[in-house]
Amino acid sequence: MEKSNQSNLPVAIIGGGPVGLAAAAHLAQKGENFILFEAGMTVGANILEWGHVKMFSPWHYNIDKASRELLEMSGWKSPNENLLPTGKELVEEYLLPLSRLKEMQDKIVLNARVVGVARKELDKLKNAKRDNAPFQLYVDTDGETKVVEAKAVIDSSGTWTNPNPSLSNGIWTNAEQSLKAHIYYGIPNVYSLEDRYKNKTVMVIGSGHSAINALLELVVLKEKYPNTKIFWAMRKLHVKEAYGGQENDGLQARGELGIRIQKMVESEQIRVLTPFYIYNLKGINGKISVTGNLDSNEVSIQDIDELVVSTGFRPDVSFLSEIRINLDSAVESVEALAPLIDPNIHSCGTVRPHGEEELRQPEKNFYIVGMKSYGRAPTFLLATGYEQVRSIVAYLTGDLEGAKEVHLELPETGVCRTNIESNCCSTETNITQIESQSCCETKPLPLNKMSNSCCS
């Protein structure tokens, strides 16, 4: 970072989840001043909304190195690295202790929502002296808006609070908004919401891990309340595409999700609707009618009591309107990452390790990291975010060589497919395993850092 009159200002971090706190830990280790703004009442507030869900990655992948070092210096004992934490355990056993360290606690501001970021005295249009002007963050906290200056900004605010709608074209409608009392976005805690779902007709929309987790919990509920009916709506051509790598997945628990849901489908405890392209919701006599094209035929599924919409999330960049950012027009991810995570090109679940250079924005010293850096893509792992912020902090603190290093290996998903026509990436190839290293050599790969995954 260039020395200027900004040198005494803090680095501002937006978001107090695992990646934001990891950025804070790396800055603390470097002796760098920082301030972290978390919109919730506690760090990890978004994670607590799915706190009942067990993660498919063990503790080994979920603890940042710098954070671990700071914690262990305080006497903290790491959980068993081979166990799978729930979201609640991740917050209570890791994020909360980290946030309470003396190096951290006075620099974390809770219940503080960033509503605007700009360069001091400059709107987006102005070029003159832009790189040397400090950032100004407008922060709503305690009923008022405060302005905080910073020399760099790391946006790790995530995407959790900005879900996608149920419609296949991604449009929010007034009809869907009016039905929100009967729609849950994300992964509901079916056990604690038993009265809401028991003996009801429930449709789960989506094909990822969130949808599968919800479906598995609903099947357990159905065993107790047999009149519960479960629909699974998705856009995949075949349901088997949602099963993932199964036994070939480097994360056993992630693979087991696919194995379990396949058994539930084959035992007909779940009725699958695919490919189902939903284009309309309508409330009728206290029920929901879902209309769309099912295998090229218009179909209306009537008398749905509850919808669980697990169609992913999208980044909120509305508060960045005066910052110059460059996102991929389709994926809405950091542009350099898009070719590696765009599901139109491939679906491998991992992406090559990458850092500060790939995450740079046109606005100097402004970075989007973590899940938000992936835009609408669904395959983010915490370990990827930890490597992102390690590299960025190295760069911001003058360690240019350290910023270029790669400190990350990710587990295989057991799935590697692309829409590029070649001998091993053909759409006719068995999607559960592609072993040839030549699988993805037919498409351009802009990043120069390799991991051990064929399509990563």
C-alpha positions as CSV (number, residue, x, y, z in Angstrom):
1,M,0.0,0.0,0.0
2,E,1.3,3.4,-0.9
3,K,2.1,5.7,2.0
4,S,0.0,8.8,2.2
5,N,-1.9,10.9,4.8
6,Q,-4.2,7.8,5.1
7,S,-1.5,5.8,6.8
8,N,-3.0,6.2,10.3
9,L,-6.5,5.3,9.2
10,P,-7.9,1.7,9.8
11,V,-8.6,-1.0,7.3
12,A,-12.4,-1.3,7.3
13,I,-14.0,-4.8,7.2
14,I,-17.6,-5.2,6.4
15,G,-19.1,-8.4,7.8
16,G,-18.4,-10.3,11.0
17,G,-18.6,-13.8,9.6
18,P,-15.7,-16.3,9.4
19,V,-14.0,-14.6,6.5
20,G,-14.4,-11.1,7.9
21,L,-13.0,-12.2,11.3
22,A,-10.1,-14.0,9.5
23,A,-9.2,-10.7,7.8
24,A,-9.2,-9.0,11.2
25,A,-7.0,-11.7,12.6
26,H,-4.5,-11.4,9.8
27,L,-4.4,-7.6,10.2
28,A,-4.0,-8.0,14.0
29,Q,-1.1,-10.3,13.5
30,K,0.5,-7.7,11.3
31,G,-0.1,-5.0,13.9
32,E,-2.3,-3.2,11.4
33,N,-5.2,-0.9,12.6
34,F,-8.6,-2.1,11.6
35,I,-12.3,-1.7,12.3
36,L,-15.0,-4.4,11.6
37,F,-18.7,-3.7,11.2
38,E,-21.2,-6.5,11.7
39,A,-24.9,-5.8,11.0
40,G,-26.1,-8.4,13.4
41,M,-26.2,-8.4,17.2
42,T,-23.4,-10.9,17.3
43,V,-20.6,-12.1,15.1
44,G,-21.7,-14.9,12.9
45,A,-25.3,-13.7,13.0
46,N,-26.1,-15.0,9.6
47,I,-24.7,-18.4,10.4
48,L,-26.9,-18.7,13.4
49,E,-29.9,-18.7,11.1
50,W,-28.7,-22.1,9.9
51,G,-27.2,-23.0,13.2
52,H,-29.0,-26.3,13.3
53,V,-27.3,-27.6,10.1
54,K,-24.2,-29.7,10.4
55,M,-21.5,-28.5,8.0
56,F,-20.1,-31.0,5.5
57,S,-16.5,-29.8,6.0
58,P,-14.7,-30.7,9.3
59,W,-13.1,-28.3,11.6
60,H,-9.8,-28.7,9.8
61,Y,-11.2,-26.7,6.9
62,N,-13.1,-24.2,8.9
63,I,-10.4,-22.6,11.1
64,D,-8.2,-19.8,9.7
65,K,-4.5,-20.2,10.4
66,A,-4.0,-16.7,11.8
67,S,-7.2,-16.9,13.9
68,R,-6.0,-20.2,15.3
69,E,-2.6,-18.8,16.3
70,L,-4.2,-15.8,18.1
71,L,-6.7,-18.1,19.8
72,E,-4.1,-20.6,21.0
73,M,-2.0,-17.8,22.4
74,S,-5.0,-17.1,24.7
75,G,-5.2,-20.7,25.8
76,W,-8.1,-21.7,23.5
77,K,-8.3,-25.4,22.7
78,S,-9.2,-26.4,19.2
79,P,-12.2,-28.7,18.6
80,N,-11.5,-32.2,17.2
81,E,-10.4,-31.3,13.7
82,N,-12.1,-34.4,12.2
83,L,-15.6,-33.6,13.6
84,L,-18.3,-31.7,11.7
85,P,-19.5,-28.6,13.4
86,T,-23.0,-27.3,13.2
87,G,-23.4,-23.6,12.3
88,K,-24.2,-22.9,15.9
89,E,-21.0,-24.7,17.1
90,L,-18.9,-22.8,14.5
91,V,-20.1,-19.5,16.1
92,E,-20.0,-20.5,19.7
93,E,-16.7,-22.5,19.7
94,Y,-14.7,-20.5,17.2
95,L,-16.1,-17.1,16.1
96,L,-17.2,-15.8,19.5
97,P,-13.9,-16.7,21.3
98,L,-12.0,-15.1,18.4
99,S,-14.1,-11.9,18.6
100,R,-13.5,-11.6,22.3
101,L,-9.7,-11.6,22.1
102,K,-8.0,-8.4,23.3
103,E,-6.6,-7.9,19.8
104,M,-10.1,-8.0,18.4
105,Q,-12.9,-7.0,20.7
106,D,-12.5,-3.3,20.8
107,K,-12.3,-3.1,17.1
108,I,-15.6,-4.9,16.3
109,V,-18.8,-2.9,16.1
110,L,-22.0,-4.9,16.3
111,N,-25.4,-3.8,15.1
112,A,-23.7,-1.7,12.6
113,R,-25.0,-1.8,9.0
114,V,-22.9,-0.2,6.3
115,V,-25.3,1.6,4.0
116,G,-22.8,3.4,1.7
117,V,-19.1,3.5,0.8
118,A,-17.4,6.3,-1.2
119,R,-14.2,8.2,-1.6
120,K,-14.0,11.3,0.5
121,E,-15.3,14.3,-1.4
122,L,-15.5,12.3,-4.6
123,D,-18.4,10.6,-6.4
124,K,-17.8,7.7,-8.7
125,L,-17.2,9.9,-11.7
126,K,-14.3,11.9,-10.4
127,N,-10.7,10.7,-11.2
128,A,-8.5,13.5,-9.7
129,K,-6.5,12.3,-6.7
130,R,-8.9,9.4,-6.3
131,D,-6.4,6.7,-5.3
132,N,-5.1,8.9,-2.5
133,A,-8.5,9.9,-1.1
134,P,-9.6,7.9,2.0
135,F,-12.7,5.8,1.9
136,Q,-15.8,7.0,3.8
137,L,-18.2,4.4,5.2
138,Y,-21.7,5.4,6.2
139,V,-22.7,3.2,9.0
140,D,-26.2,2.9,10.6
141,T,-25.7,2.1,14.3
142,D,-27.6,3.0,17.5
143,G,-30.3,4.9,15.6
144,E,-27.9,7.2,13.8
145,T,-25.6,7.2,10.8
146,K,-21.9,7.7,11.4
147,V,-19.2,8.3,8.9
148,V,-16.0,6.4,9.3
149,E,-12.8,6.9,7.3
150,A,-10.6,4.1,6.2
151,K,-7.6,3.6,4.0
152,A,-8.8,0.2,2.6
153,V,-12.0,-1.7,2.6
154,I,-12.6,-5.5,2.6
155,D,-16.2,-6.3,1.9
156,S,-17.0,-9.7,3.4
157,S,-20.7,-9.1,3.9
158,G,-21.7,-12.3,2.2
159,T,-25.0,-13.0,0.4
160,W,-27.2,-14.7,3.0
161,T,-29.6,-11.8,3.5
162,N,-30.2,-11.5,-0.3
163,P,-31.8,-14.7,-1.4
164,N,-32.9,-15.5,-4.9
165,P,-36.7,-15.8,-5.6
166,S,-38.6,-19.0,-6.5
167,L,-39.1,-18.0,-10.1
168,S,-36.7,-19.7,-12.6
169,N,-36.0,-16.4,-14.3
170,G,-34.8,-14.8,-11.1
171,I,-37.5,-12.1,-11.0
172,W,-39.2,-11.0,-7.7
173,T,-42.9,-10.6,-8.1
174,N,-45.5,-8.9,-5.9
175,A,-47.3,-12.3,-5.7
176,E,-44.2,-13.9,-4.1
177,Q,-43.8,-11.0,-1.8
178,S,-47.4,-11.4,-0.6
179,L,-46.9,-15.1,0.1
180,K,-43.8,-14.7,2.3
181,A,-45.6,-15.8,5.4
182,H,-45.7,-19.3,3.8
183,I,-42.2,-19.2,2.2
184,Y,-38.9,-19.9,4.0
185,Y,-35.7,-18.9,2.2
186,G,-32.7,-21.0,3.0
187,I,-32.7,-24.0,5.3
188,P,-35.5,-24.1,7.9
189,N,-35.1,-25.8,11.2
190,V,-37.9,-28.3,10.5
191,Y,-37.6,-29.8,14.0
192,S,-38.3,-26.5,15.8
193,L,-40.9,-25.6,13.2
194,E,-42.7,-28.9,13.4
195,D,-46.2,-27.4,13.7
196,R,-45.5,-25.4,10.5
197,Y,-44.7,-28.4,8.3
198,K,-46.3,-31.5,9.9
199,N,-49.0,-33.1,7.7
200,K,-48.6,-30.2,5.2
201,T,-47.9,-30.3,1.5
202,V,-44.4,-28.7,1.2
203,M,-42.5,-27.9,-1.9
204,V,-38.7,-27.5,-1.8
205,I,-37.3,-25.5,-4.7
206,G,-33.6,-25.9,-5.5
207,S,-31.0,-28.5,-6.2
208,G,-28.0,-27.7,-3.9
209,H,-26.9,-28.7,-0.5
210,S,-29.4,-26.4,1.3
211,A,-32.3,-27.9,-0.5
212,I,-31.1,-31.4,0.2
213,N,-30.7,-30.6,3.9
214,A,-34.2,-29.3,4.1
215,L,-35.6,-32.3,2.2
216,L,-33.9,-34.8,4.5
217,E,-35.3,-33.1,7.6
218,L,-38.8,-33.1,6.0
219,V,-38.5,-36.9,5.3
220,V,-37.8,-37.5,9.0
221,L,-40.9,-35.4,9.8
222,K,-42.9,-37.4,7.4
223,E,-42.0,-40.6,9.2
224,K,-43.6,-39.1,12.3
225,Y,-46.5,-37.5,10.4
226,P,-47.3,-39.6,7.4
227,N,-49.7,-37.1,5.8
228,T,-46.8,-34.8,5.1
229,K,-46.3,-34.6,1.4
230,I,-43.0,-33.4,-0.1
231,F,-42.3,-32.1,-3.6
232,W,-38.8,-31.4,-4.8
233,A,-38.7,-28.9,-7.7
234,M,-35.5,-28.2,-9.6
235,R,-34.3,-27.2,-13.0
236,K,-31.7,-29.9,-13.6
237,L,-32.4,-32.2,-16.6
238,H,-32.1,-35.3,-14.4
239,V,-32.4,-35.7,-10.6
240,K,-29.1,-37.7,-10.5
241,E,-27.3,-34.4,-11.3
242,A,-28.2,-33.2,-7.8
243,Y,-26.6,-36.2,-6.1
244,G,-23.1,-34.9,-6.5
245,G,-19.9,-36.9,-6.2
246,Q,-21.2,-39.3,-3.5
247,E,-18.4,-41.8,-2.6
248,N,-15.9,-39.8,-4.7
249,D,-16.3,-36.6,-2.8
250,G,-13.2,-35.5,-0.8
251,L,-15.6,-34.4,1.9
252,Q,-17.3,-37.5,3.2
253,A,-20.3,-35.7,4.7
254,R,-20.9,-33.8,1.5
255,G,-20.9,-37.0,-0.5
256,E,-23.2,-38.6,2.0
257,L,-25.9,-36.0,1.4
258,G,-26.2,-37.2,-2.2
259,I,-26.3,-40.8,-1.2
260,R,-29.1,-40.2,1.4
261,I,-31.2,-38.0,-0.9
262,Q,-31.0,-40.6,-3.7
263,K,-32.4,-43.2,-1.3
264,M,-35.2,-41.0,-0.3
265,V,-36.1,-40.3,-4.0
266,E,-35.9,-43.9,-5.0
267,S,-38.1,-44.9,-2.1
268,E,-40.7,-42.4,-3.3
269,Q,-40.8,-40.4,-0.1
270,I,-40.2,-37.4,-2.2
271,R,-41.9,-36.5,-5.5
272,V,-39.4,-35.0,-7.9
273,L,-40.4,-32.4,-10.4
274,T,-37.6,-31.8,-12.9
275,P,-36.8,-30.0,-15.1
276,F,-39.4,-27.7,-13.7
277,Y,-39.2,-24.0,-14.7
278,I,-41.4,-22.0,-12.4
279,Y,-42.8,-18.8,-13.7
280,N,-45.7,-18.0,-11.4
281,L,-46.9,-18.2,-7.8
282,K,-50.5,-17.5,-6.8
283,G,-52.3,-17.6,-3.5
284,I,-55.7,-19.5,-3.7
285,N,-57.8,-20.0,-0.6
286,G,-54.9,-20.0,1.8
287,K,-52.8,-22.3,-0.4
288,I,-50.1,-21.7,-3.0
289,S,-50.4,-22.6,-6.7
290,V,-47.0,-23.1,-8.4
291,T,-47.1,-22.9,-12.2
292,G,-44.3,-23.6,-14.6
293,N,-43.0,-25.7,-17.5
294,L,-42.4,-29.3,-16.4
295,D,-40.6,-31.3,-19.1
296,S,-41.9,-28.8,-21.7
297,N,-45.5,-29.0,-20.5
298,E,-47.3,-26.3,-18.5
299,V,-48.2,-27.6,-15.1
300,S,-49.8,-26.1,-12.0
301,I,-49.1,-27.8,-8.7
302,Q,-52.0,-26.9,-6.5
303,D,-52.7,-26.8,-2.7
304,I,-49.1,-26.3,-1.6
305,D,-49.1,-25.2,2.1
306,E,-45.5,-24.2,2.4
307,L,-42.6,-23.4,0.1
308,V,-38.9,-23.8,1.0
309,V,-36.9,-21.8,-1.5
310,S,-33.3,-22.9,-1.6
311,T,-32.3,-21.3,-4.9
312,G,-29.2,-19.6,-3.8
313,F,-28.3,-16.0,-3.1
314,R,-27.0,-13.0,-4.9
315,P,-24.7,-10.2,-3.8
316,D,-26.0,-6.9,-2.6
317,V,-24.0,-4.1,-4.2
318,S,-26.5,-1.3,-3.7
319,F,-24.4,0.3,-1.0
320,L,-21.4,0.3,-3.3
321,S,-23.0,2.5,-6.0
322,E,-20.2,5.2,-5.6
323,I,-17.4,2.6,-5.7
324,R,-15.8,1.5,-8.9
325,I,-16.3,-2.3,-9.0
326,N,-16.0,-4.8,-11.7
327,L,-18.2,-7.9,-11.5
328,D,-19.0,-10.5,-14.1
329,S,-22.2,-9.7,-15.9
330,A,-23.7,-13.1,-15.5
331,V,-22.3,-14.7,-12.3
332,E,-22.0,-11.3,-10.5
333,S,-18.7,-12.6,-9.0
334,V,-15.4,-10.9,-9.0
335,E,-14.6,-11.0,-12.7
336,A,-11.4,-13.0,-12.7
337,L,-13.2,-15.8,-10.8
338,A,-16.2,-16.2,-13.1
339,P,-14.7,-18.6,-15.7
340,L,-13.8,-21.0,-12.8
341,I,-17.1,-21.0,-11.0
342,D,-19.7,-20.3,-13.7
343,P,-22.1,-23.3,-13.6
344,N,-22.7,-22.7,-17.3
345,I,-19.1,-23.8,-18.0
346,H,-18.5,-26.4,-15.3
347,S,-19.6,-27.6,-11.9
348,C,-16.6,-28.9,-9.9
349,G,-17.2,-27.4,-6.5
350,T,-13.7,-26.0,-6.1
351,V,-11.7,-23.2,-7.7
352,R,-8.0,-22.7,-7.9
353,P,-6.5,-20.9,-5.0
354,H,-6.4,-17.2,-5.7
355,G,-5.6,-14.0,-3.9
356,E,-5.1,-10.3,-4.0
357,E,-4.2,-9.9,-7.6
358,E,-7.3,-11.7,-8.9
359,L,-9.5,-9.9,-6.4
360,R,-8.4,-6.4,-7.2
361,Q,-11.2,-3.9,-8.2
362,P,-10.8,-0.8,-10.3
363,E,-11.2,1.1,-6.9
364,K,-7.7,0.9,-5.4
365,N,-7.6,-0.9,-2.1
366,F,-11.2,-2.1,-2.2
367,Y,-11.8,-5.8,-2.2
368,I,-14.8,-8.1,-2.3
369,V,-14.1,-11.4,-0.6
370,G,-15.7,-14.6,0.8
371,M,-19.1,-15.8,-0.5
372,K,-19.8,-12.4,-2.0
373,S,-16.8,-12.7,-4.3
374,Y,-18.5,-15.7,-5.8
375,G,-21.6,-13.7,-6.7
376,R,-24.4,-16.1,-7.5
377,A,-22.2,-19.2,-7.8
378,P,-22.9,-21.8,-5.1
379,T,-19.6,-23.6,-4.5
380,F,-17.7,-21.5,-1.9
381,L,-15.7,-23.0,0.9
382,L,-14.5,-21.1,4.0
383,A,-10.9,-22.2,3.4
384,T,-11.0,-20.3,0.0
385,G,-12.1,-17.1,1.8
386,Y,-9.3,-17.5,4.4
387,E,-6.7,-17.7,1.6
388,Q,-8.2,-14.7,-0.1
389,V,-7.9,-12.4,3.0
390,R,-4.4,-13.8,3.9
391,S,-3.2,-12.7,0.5
392,I,-5.0,-9.3,0.6
393,V,-3.6,-8.5,4.1
394,A,-0.1,-9.4,2.9
395,Y,-0.4,-7.0,0.0
396,L,-1.9,-4.2,2.1
397,T,0.9,-4.5,4.6
398,G,3.7,-4.4,2.0
399,D,4.4,-8.2,1.7
400,L,4.1,-8.3,-2.0
401,E,5.8,-11.7,-2.4
402,G,3.6,-13.2,0.4
403,A,0.5,-11.9,-1.4
404,K,1.5,-14.0,-4.5
405,E,2.0,-17.2,-2.6
406,V,-0.5,-20.1,-2.5
407,H,-1.3,-21.5,0.9
408,L,-4.3,-23.7,0.1
409,E,-5.4,-27.1,-1.1
410,L,-9.1,-27.9,-1.4
411,P,-10.8,-31.3,-1.3
412,E,-12.2,-32.8,-4.5
413,T,-15.9,-32.8,-4.9
414,G,-15.9,-36.1,-7.0
415,V,-17.8,-34.2,-9.7
416,C,-16.2,-32.6,-12.7
417,R,-18.2,-31.7,-15.7
418,T,-18.2,-29.0,-18.3
419,N,-20.3,-28.1,-21.3
420,I,-17.1,-28.0,-23.4
421,E,-17.3,-30.8,-26.0
422,S,-14.2,-33.0,-25.7
423,N,-13.5,-36.7,-25.2
424,C,-13.8,-36.6,-21.4
425,C,-16.0,-33.5,-20.7
426,S,-18.8,-34.6,-23.0
427,T,-22.3,-34.3,-21.7
428,E,-22.5,-38.1,-22.3
429,T,-19.7,-38.8,-19.8
430,N,-20.6,-40.2,-16.4
431,I,-20.9,-37.1,-14.3
432,T,-19.9,-38.7,-11.0
433,Q,-16.2,-39.1,-11.9
434,I,-13.9,-37.8,-14.6
435,E,-10.3,-38.8,-13.9
436,S,-8.4,-37.5,-16.9
437,Q,-6.3,-34.5,-16.2
438,S,-7.1,-33.3,-19.7
439,C,-10.7,-32.9,-18.8
440,C,-10.6,-29.1,-18.6
441,E,-7.7,-28.3,-20.9
442,T,-10.0,-27.3,-23.7
443,K,-11.2,-24.1,-22.0
444,P,-9.2,-21.0,-21.2
445,L,-7.9,-20.8,-17.6
446,P,-7.0,-17.3,-16.8
447,L,-5.5,-17.8,-13.3
448,N,-1.9,-19.1,-13.0
449,K,-2.3,-20.9,-9.7
450,M,-3.0,-24.6,-9.8
451,S,-4.6,-26.9,-7.3
452,N,-5.1,-30.7,-7.3
453,S,-8.6,-30.6,-8.9
454,C,-9.2,-31.4,-12.5
455,C,-11.8,-28.7,-13.1
456,S,-10.7,-26.5,-10.3
